[in-house]
């Protein structure tokens, strides 16, 4: 027995050095492979520098190499030179120059995530899902996203012609005049007894704008405010902190969002603080295919906590988080560092948020139905006792009640313009509802909830 024990110990002592040496060899091989690849890069760099048909600066070559490395990872990682980094910082503050569209790269072409409200691209009719194939006649294919964005930027009041592919239609050109884009991230108005909040982007002004808008609504309507519509359609996203802050404004407790990176200890979680800005008012969140990133964080958080009903169509499906890493005055890199998850633990990456009530955008059209008959039109119909004068005997309806509509009945006039907000607020509201089917359904839903709650209380 003693000999066997000694042999076992000896075997263990022999094996350990062998395993350790294998690990060292593996690490050394990995380092050697890395050095070989870096040497390959150096050789190509020197060959291009010396023999390319035109002279290219070292700065251009290095930046192009970095850009290629990052854009190869995923559609949202990219290199920002010093000017691009400055533009990005300006954009998050809510003011920047350009066309006013949020874009991504798909199959080598620029795809529009969403146009920003009241910008040159918005007024030119650019839509979510449009694919930009050419910029001033130059093919986009072969450009990086950063290069394409740079070409879309330019001096204010200068023109650019973009070629757009929309679905199966033939490509067409759109001329857009560049302008300074000032994003008012929150807009609001009253729709009867419903508050409407349109969030166009998540920048540093969003939460404060939201708080101010709701305060103004309460001052105007008081207790007659019966619900809120939060419109996130065509909102391409923005700052993660602002998405968390907006979600927190309507949640009293619980998780808002979590992020998980490659390393286990990189996971982060954000929870709501007490207090509901809407004070338990029912909320409907509108989303569509242009709702991305931060918009999906808000919609997902409010949906999972059953704090809001999400209505519309499936969102874009960008469930990744980008970190901006400054590069010592030489620009910055936008690097995808994590995926985010809604409170229920679901990732919406490449899936999007499914609305609770699917409502595609549509156009409402009233159908002519002719003159409808009712009980009052029938010969001999009893009158309503509430309409009878006290002391008089109710009489039956006259036997010669008209079968059809009178010949002099007023007809609809063509070419009549929709009433303005000042002329007739209620008619203007109905006109907006006719033009925006999804919003009309959201308002109807909130009014239905308000009526039900009143009946329950009574």
MOHUBEL-V74301 format. One record per residue. SS is DSSP state (a for helix, b for strand, c for the rest). OMEGA is omega in whole degrees, 0 to 359 (* if undefined). BURIAL is I if it has 9 or more other ideal C-beta (glycine too) atoms within 8 Angstrom, else O. Layout:
[[SS OMEGA BURIAL] [SS OMEGA BURIAL]]
This chain:
[[c 181 O] [a 179 O] [a 180 O] [a 179 O] [a 180 O] [a 179 O] [a 180 O] [a 179 O] [a 180 O] [a 180 O] [a 180 O] [a 180 O] [a 180 O] [a 185 O] [a 185 O] [a 178 O] [a 181 O] [a 179 O] [a 181 O] [a 180 O] [a 177 O] [a 180 O] [a 179 O] [a 180 O] [a 180 O] [a 179 O] [a 180 O] [a 178 O] [a 180 O] [a 179 O] [a 180 O] [a 177 O] [a 179 O] [a 179 O] [a 178 O] [a 180 O] [a 178 O] [a 177 O] [a 177 O] [a 179 O] [a 179 I] [a 180 O] [a 180 O] [a 180 O] [a 182 I] [a 181 O] [a 178 O] [a 182 I] [a 185 I] [a 193 O] [a 181 O] [c 188 O] [c 176 O] [c 181 O] [c 178 O] [c 181 O] [c 177 O] [a 181 O] [a 179 O] [a 181 O] [a 182 I] [a 181 O] [a 178 I] [a 179 O] [a 179 I] [a 180 I] [a 179 I] [a 179 I] [a 184 O] [a 182 I] [a 177 I] [c 185 O] [c 180 O] [c 185 O] [c 188 O] [c 174 I] [c 183 I] [b 176 I] [b 177 I] [b 174 I] [c 186 I] [a 180 O] [a 180 O] [a 178 I] [a 178 I] [a 178 O] [a 180 I] [a 178 I] [a 178 O] [a 182 I] [a 180 I] [a 175 I] [c 174 O] [c 178 I] [b 181 I] [b 181 I] [b 177 I] [b 184 I] [c 180 I] [c 176 I] [b 172 I] [b 186 I] [b 172 I] [b 180 I] [b 179 I] [b 181 O] [c 177 O] [c 179 O] [b 180 I] [b 180 I] [b 181 I] [b 172 I] [b 178 I] [b 169 I] [b 178 I] [c 184 I] [c 173 I] [c 176 O] [c 179 I] [a 180 I] [a 179 I] [a 182 I] [a 178 O] [c 177 I] [c 176 O] [c 185 I] [c 174 O] [c 181 I] [c 176 I] [c 177 I] [b 180 I] [b 185 I] [b 181 I] [b 175 I] [b 185 I] [c 177 O] [c 180 O] [b 182 O] [b 177 O] [c 181 I] [c 183 O] [c 177 O] [c 169 O] [c 179 I] [a 180 I] [a 179 I] [a 179 I] [a 179 I] [a 180 I] [a 179 O] [a 179 I] [a 176 I] [c 179 I] [c 181 O] [c 177 O] [c 180 O] [c 173 O] [c 184 O] [b 171 O] [b 178 I] [b 178 I] [b 178 I] [b 188 I] [b 171 I] [b 182 I] [c 180 I] [c 182 O] [c 182 O] [c 176 O] [c 177 O] [c 179 O] [b 182 O] [b 176 O] [b 177 I] [b 182 O] [b 177 I] [b 181 O] [c 180 I] [b 173 I] [b 184 O] [b 175 I] [b 185 O] [c 169 I] [c 194 I] [c 179 I] [b 174 I] [b 184 I] [b 173 I] [b 179 O] [b 174 I] [b 183 I] [c 178 O] [c 182 I] [b 176 I] [b 181 I] [b 181 I] [b 179 I] [b 177 I] [b 186 I] [c 181 I] [c 178 I] [b 176 I] [c 186 I] [c 182 O] [c 192 I] [a 184 I] [a 180 I] [a 178 O] [a 178 I] [a 180 I] [a 180 I] [a 181 I] [a 181 I] [a 178 I] [a 179 O] [a 178 I] [a 180 I] [a 178 I] [a 182 O] [a 187 O] [a 182 I] [a 183 O] [a 180 O] [a 173 O] [c 189 I] [c 179 I] [b 181 I] [b 168 I] [b 176 I] [b 186 I] [b 178 I] [c 180 I] [c 180 I] [c 174 I] [c 187 I] [c 178 I] [c 182 I] [b 187 I] [c 178 I] [a 181 I] [a 180 O] [a 176 I] [a 178 I] [a 181 I] [a 179 I] [a 178 I] [a 180 I] [a 181 I] [a 184 I] [a 180 I] [c 182 I] [c 182 O] [c 173 O] [c 181 I] [b 176 I] [b 181 I] [b 173 I] [b 177 I] [b 179 I] [b 178 O] [c 182 I] [c 181 O] [c 183 O] [a 184 O] [a 179 O] [a 182 I] [c 177 I] [b 182 O] [b 178 O] [b 181 O] [b 180 O] [c 173 I] [c 184 O] [c 179 O] [c 179 O] [c 183 I] [c 182 I] [c 178 I] [c 175 O] [c 174 O] [c 176 I] [c 184 I] [b 169 I] [b 177 I] [b 178 I] [b 177 I] [b 173 I] [c 183 I] [c 177 I] [c 178 I] [c 187 I] [c 168 I] [c 183 I] [a 177 I] [a 181 I] [a 175 I] [a 180 I] [a 181 I] [a 181 I] [a 180 I] [a 181 I] [a 178 I] [a 182 I] [a 179 I] [c 182 I] [c 178 O] [c 181 I] [c 172 I] [b 180 I] [b 186 I] [b 179 I] [b 180 I] [c 185 I] [c 182 I] [c 190 I] [c 178 I] [c 176 I] [c 184 I] [c 180 I] [b 182 I] [b 178 I] [b 176 I] [b 177 O] [b 182 I] [b 177 O] [b 183 O] [c 172 O] [c 178 O] [c 180 O] [c 183 O] [c 182 I] [b 172 I] [b 175 I] [b 188 I] [b 175 I] [b 188 I] [b 183 O] [b 167 I] [b 177 I] [b 184 I] [b 179 I] [b 183 I] [c 180 I] [c 177 O] [c 181 O] [c 172 O] [b 180 O] [c 180 I] [c 179 I] [c 177 O] [c 181 O] [c 176 I] [c 175 I] [c 180 O] [c 175 I] [c 178 O] [b 182 I] [b 179 O] [c 176 I] [c 177 O] [c 183 O] [c 178 O] [c 180 O] [c 179 O] [c 178 O] [c 180 O] [c 178 O] [c 183 O] [c 181 O] [c 182 O] [c 177 O] [c 176 O] [c 179 O] [c 179 O] [a 183 O] [a 181 O] [a 184 I] [c 178 I] [c 178 O] [c 181 O] [c 178 I] [c 175 O] [c 178 I] [c 182 O] [a 180 O] [a 180 O] [a 183 O] [c 176 I] [c 181 O] [c 179 O] [c 180 O] [c 179 O] [c 179 O] [c 180 O] [c 176 O] [c 178 O] [c 180 I] [c 183 O] [c 182 O] [c 177 O] [c 186 I] [c 178 O] [c 185 O] [c 178 O] [c 178 O] [c 184 O] [c 182 O] [c 178 O] [c 182 O] [c 179 O] [c 177 O] [c 180 O] [c 178 O] [c 176 O] [c 179 O] [c 182 O] [c 178 O] [c 180 O] [c 178 O] [c 180 O] [c 182 O] [c 183 O] [c 184 O] [c 184 O] [a 183 O] [a 179 O] [a 178 I] [a 178 I] [a 178 I] [a 179 O] [a 178 I] [a 180 I] [a 178 I] [a 183 O] [a 183 O] [c 186 I] [a 181 I] [a 178 I] [a 179 I] [a 180 I] [a 178 I] [a 180 I] [a 178 I] [a 181 O] [a 181 I] [a 178 I] [a 176 I] [a 178 O] [a 180 I] [a 179 I] [a 179 O] [a 180 O] [a 179 O] [a 179 O] [a 180 O] [a 180 O] [a 180 O] [c * O]]
